[in-house]
């Protein structure tokens, strides 16, 4: 790869628009999602400790049905999905007796970069007020049949295409009892040598009526960690002096999701929440973050706590319980589409650049360097910058097929910088902040 100083010899930049994503953005079906949620609600309870032998009740029946749905989708695309169950026997504070926690996974392997993985997940299990109550009716319609239904529907839509990287659709178990399913899948990914670029955890993507009285069918929150929870002491020291508290891989993954929504979707506003999760709470992206992997949480903006973790009842005229009437399926389809375009774009795009480094101390100029990607789908790179107070990337420049670029008269102290890989099909990778802080592959 040629180096460049200052102005590049490149005359034109590849398009940053992939017309296929407009079609994907409108493909998810509200009626399909309703059918899936109705089926999941019909299992009575999907509590992690619930019945596993019945064909009609409990989490065992639910996960077998999910596997069958993935298998049916695979049959329609000529076997494009590998459907597996991934289990581990665990005990813990909320699992007093050894219990097998089983995930259902569908893998759509990439054509020439199959070890690079982007993933969408939802949670199978449900609960009522008492987290240990494994027998009472617990529909879990929004929390989180909406997320599992979204993963199944995204698989149906995206199985009609072939991608460079691998897409994984995951229905995880054990979330309410301690995030066990995510922990198991993160370890499986490590054991398989997957280069996990993105985990999109969907937890409650169907409610539009908030406890605050707001009815909102056009906004979604994307939560992302700032400083990596998996950061080492040496990495923390480097970050302390070079910055990057707002530029973990997870945070730049969230920015990428928002930019795709802004380009390809209508009537959907992505709210980037610069926090791991809701205040003092957690979700199934956390085990992936702990494993050092880029992961975010996607969910509705206005929650209704009367429909979360509640026994079904009417009390003082207020209805409680996570019933299907609380799910808006057009909204569920919209957030499923957000996932689908994000998965598709990243799987079609090249991998984010590795080895990104920056120099320019006591200089008028800033120089970025990165490793030769050696990927046939990379046609060049784009460098990005923004003021340190800006929440999103504001400026970029296509620099061609090089592995170093100097920005003249841009003082390193005054901006935040990054680099992304560019393909010729209109897709660009997430932006990578220099150093260990921003790398996508550890």
SVG drawing of the C-alpha trace seen along z (x, -y; Angstrom):
<svg xmlns="http://www.w3.org/2000/svg" viewBox="-60 -25 67 59">
<polyline fill="none" stroke="black" stroke-width="0.4" points="0.0,0.0 1.3,-3.4 1.8,-6.1 0.6,-9.7 1.5,-12.9 -1.1,-15.7 -3.3,-15.7 -4.1,-12.3 -3.9,-11.6 -7.4,-10.0 -9.8,-11.8 -13.1,-10.2 -14.4,-8.4 -16.6,-5.3 -20.3,-5.8 -21.3,-5.6 -24.8,-4.4 -25.9,-0.8 -29.4,-0.8 -30.0,2.8 -30.3,1.4 -33.4,-0.7 -35.2,2.5 -34.0,4.2 -35.2,1.2 -38.8,1.9 -38.8,5.7 -39.6,6.8 -43.2,7.7 -45.3,6.6 -47.7,9.5 -44.8,12.0 -43.6,10.5 -47.0,10.6 -47.3,14.3 -43.9,15.0 -44.7,13.1 -48.1,14.8 -46.5,18.2 -43.9,17.3 -46.5,15.9 -48.5,19.1 -45.9,21.1 -47.2,19.7 -43.9,19.0 -40.4,19.1 -38.7,18.8 -35.2,20.2 -36.2,22.8 -39.5,23.7 -40.7,26.9 -38.4,28.3 -40.1,31.6 -43.5,30.3 -44.1,29.5 -46.6,26.8 -45.4,25.1 -42.2,23.7 -38.8,22.7 -38.0,26.1 -40.9,25.9 -40.1,22.3 -36.5,23.0 -37.4,26.0 -39.9,23.9 -37.3,21.1 -34.9,23.7 -37.6,25.0 -38.3,21.5 -34.6,21.0 -34.6,24.4 -37.6,23.5 -35.9,20.2 -32.8,22.2 -34.8,24.6 -36.2,21.7 -32.7,20.3 -31.2,23.6 -29.5,24.4 -27.9,21.0 -28.3,21.2 -26.5,23.5 -28.8,23.9 -27.3,25.0 -28.2,25.2 -25.6,24.0 -26.0,25.0 -24.2,25.0 -25.2,26.3 -25.0,23.5 -25.8,22.6 -25.9,19.2 -27.8,16.8 -30.9,17.1 -30.3,20.7 -30.0,22.7 -29.9,26.1 -27.8,27.1 -29.8,26.1 -29.0,26.3 -29.2,22.9 -29.7,23.3 -29.3,20.8 -30.6,21.2 -28.2,19.9 -28.5,19.5 -25.3,18.8 -25.3,17.4 -21.7,17.8 -19.9,15.1 -18.5,15.9 -14.9,14.8 -14.5,13.5 -16.5,16.1 -14.6,15.7 -15.6,12.0 -19.0,12.0 -21.8,9.5 -24.6,10.6 -28.2,9.8 -29.6,11.2 -32.8,11.4 -33.7,13.1 -35.9,16.2 -36.7,16.2 -39.4,14.3 -40.3,13.6 -43.0,12.2 -42.5,10.1 -40.7,12.9 -37.6,13.7 -37.7,17.3 -41.3,18.0 -41.0,20.5 -44.6,21.6 -46.9,18.5 -48.0,17.3 -45.3,14.9 -46.1,13.9 -42.9,11.8 -44.5,10.3 -42.3,7.2 -39.6,8.4 -38.4,10.1 -40.5,12.0 -40.2,8.8 -36.4,9.2 -36.5,12.9 -39.2,12.3 -37.0,9.6 -34.0,11.9 -36.1,14.6 -37.5,12.0 -34.1,10.4 -32.9,13.9 -35.8,14.3 -35.1,11.0 -31.3,11.3 -31.2,15.0 -32.2,13.7 -28.7,12.2 -25.1,13.4 -22.6,11.4 -18.8,11.2 -18.8,11.6 -20.9,13.9 -24.2,12.9 -25.3,14.7 -28.9,14.6 -29.1,15.5 -31.9,16.4 -30.3,16.3 -31.5,17.9 -30.8,17.1 -30.9,13.3 -33.2,12.7 -31.3,15.1 -27.9,13.7 -26.9,13.1 -25.8,16.7 -26.7,17.2 -24.6,14.3 -21.6,15.5 -21.9,18.9 -22.1,17.5 -19.2,15.1 -17.0,18.0 -18.2,20.1 -17.2,17.2 -13.7,17.1 -13.3,20.9 -14.3,20.8 -11.8,18.0 -14.6,15.7 -13.5,12.1 -16.7,10.5 -17.1,7.1 -20.5,6.2 -23.2,7.6 -26.6,5.9 -28.5,6.9 -32.3,6.3 -34.1,6.1 -37.7,4.7 -38.2,3.4 -42.0,3.3 -43.5,0.9 -44.4,-2.7 -46.4,-3.8 -44.2,-4.9 -44.8,-5.1 -44.2,-8.8 -47.3,-9.2 -45.4,-9.6 -46.5,-7.6 -43.6,-7.4 -43.4,-5.2 -40.4,-6.9 -37.4,-6.8 -35.1,-4.2 -32.2,-4.2 -28.8,-2.7 -26.7,-2.2 -23.0,-1.8 -20.1,-1.5 -17.6,-4.4 -14.4,-3.1 -14.1,0.6 -15.0,2.7 -12.3,5.1 -9.6,2.4 -6.2,3.4 -4.2,1.1 -1.7,0.4 -4.5,-0.5 -6.1,-2.8 -2.8,-4.6 -2.5,-5.1 -6.1,-6.4 -5.6,-8.8 -3.1,-10.7 -4.4,-10.2 -8.2,-10.4 -10.8,-8.1 -13.2,-7.9 -16.0,-8.5 -14.5,-6.3 -14.6,-2.6 -15.4,-0.2 -18.9,0.2 -19.5,-3.6 -18.3,-3.8 -20.5,-0.8 -23.5,-2.8 -22.5,-5.8 -22.5,-3.6 -26.0,-2.3 -27.3,-5.8 -25.6,-6.9 -27.2,-4.0 -30.6,-4.9 -30.2,-8.5 -29.4,-7.4 -31.7,-4.4 -34.7,-4.8 -37.6,-7.3 -39.4,-8.4 -36.9,-6.8 -34.7,-8.8 -31.8,-7.0 -30.9,-8.4 -27.4,-7.5 -27.2,-7.0 -23.6,-7.3 -23.9,-4.8 -23.6,-1.0 -27.3,-0.6 -30.2,-2.2 -29.2,-3.8 -28.1,-1.1 -29.3,1.7 -27.8,4.2 -28.5,6.3 -27.3,9.2 -24.7,7.1 -22.6,6.9 -21.1,10.4 -19.8,9.6 -18.4,6.3 -16.7,8.1 -15.1,10.4 -13.7,7.4 -16.2,7.4 -18.0,4.5 -21.7,4.7 -24.6,2.4 -28.2,2.5 -31.0,1.5 -34.4,0.7 -37.5,-1.5 -37.1,-5.0 -40.1,-5.2 -40.5,-2.1 -43.6,-1.1 -42.5,0.4 -46.1,1.7 -45.4,4.2 -42.0,5.3 -41.3,8.1 -44.9,8.0 -47.5,10.5 -50.6,10.2 -53.2,8.3 -55.3,5.2 -54.6,3.1 -56.2,-0.2 -57.5,-0.3 -54.0,0.2 -53.3,3.2 -50.0,4.9 -48.2,7.6 -46.2,8.0 -49.0,9.0 -49.2,8.9 -51.5,5.8 -48.5,3.8 -46.6,4.6 -46.9,2.3 -45.9,4.5 -45.3,1.7 -42.7,0.3 -41.3,3.8 -40.8,4.1 -39.1,0.7 -36.5,1.6 -36.1,5.0 -35.3,3.2 -32.7,1.0 -31.0,4.2 -31.2,5.7 -29.6,2.7 -26.9,2.5 -26.1,6.2 -26.2,6.2 -24.1,3.1 -21.4,4.3 -21.3,7.7 -21.0,6.3 -18.4,3.7 -14.8,4.6 -13.6,5.2 -12.7,2.1 -9.0,1.3 -6.5,2.7 -3.4,1.3 -4.7,-2.3 -2.2,-4.7 -1.8,-8.5 1.1,-10.9 1.5,-14.7 2.6,-15.8 4.1,-19.3 3.4,-19.5 1.2,-21.5 0.1,-18.3 -1.6,-15.0 -0.7,-11.7 -2.8,-8.5 -1.4,-5.0 -3.1,-1.6 -2.3,1.9 -2.8,3.2 -6.1,5.0 -5.2,7.4 -8.9,7.8 -10.2,8.0 -13.3,5.9 -11.2,2.9 -10.9,0.3 -9.6,-2.5 -10.0,-4.2 -11.7,-7.2 -10.3,-9.3 -12.6,-11.1 -12.3,-13.9 -14.5,-16.0 -14.1,-18.5 -13.6,-16.8 -17.0,-18.1 -18.9,-16.7 -20.9,-13.5 -20.7,-12.2 -18.3,-12.3 -18.7,-15.6 -15.9,-15.5 -14.3,-12.9 -12.1,-12.5 -11.6,-9.6 -7.8,-9.0 -7.6,-6.0 -5.8,-2.7 -3.1,-3.9 -2.0,-3.0 -0.9,-6.4 -2.3,-9.9 -1.2,-13.3 -3.8,-16.0 -1.9,-19.3 -2.4,-22.1 -4.7,-20.1 -3.3,-20.1 -3.7,-16.7 -4.6,-18.4 -7.8,-20.0 -9.7,-17.1 -10.6,-13.4 -9.6,-11.3 -10.4,-7.9 -10.2,-5.6 -12.7,-3.4 -12.4,-0.8 -14.3,-1.5 -15.7,1.0 -16.9,0.4 -20.4,1.6 -21.4,-1.5 -20.6,-0.3 -18.1,-1.6 -16.9,0.0 -17.4,-1.6 -14.8,-4.2 -11.8,-3.1 -10.3,-5.4 -6.5,-5.0 -4.9,-2.6 -6.2,0.1 -9.1,-2.1 -10.8,-2.0 -9.8,1.3 -12.6,3.7 -10.5,6.9 -8.5,7.6"/>
</svg>
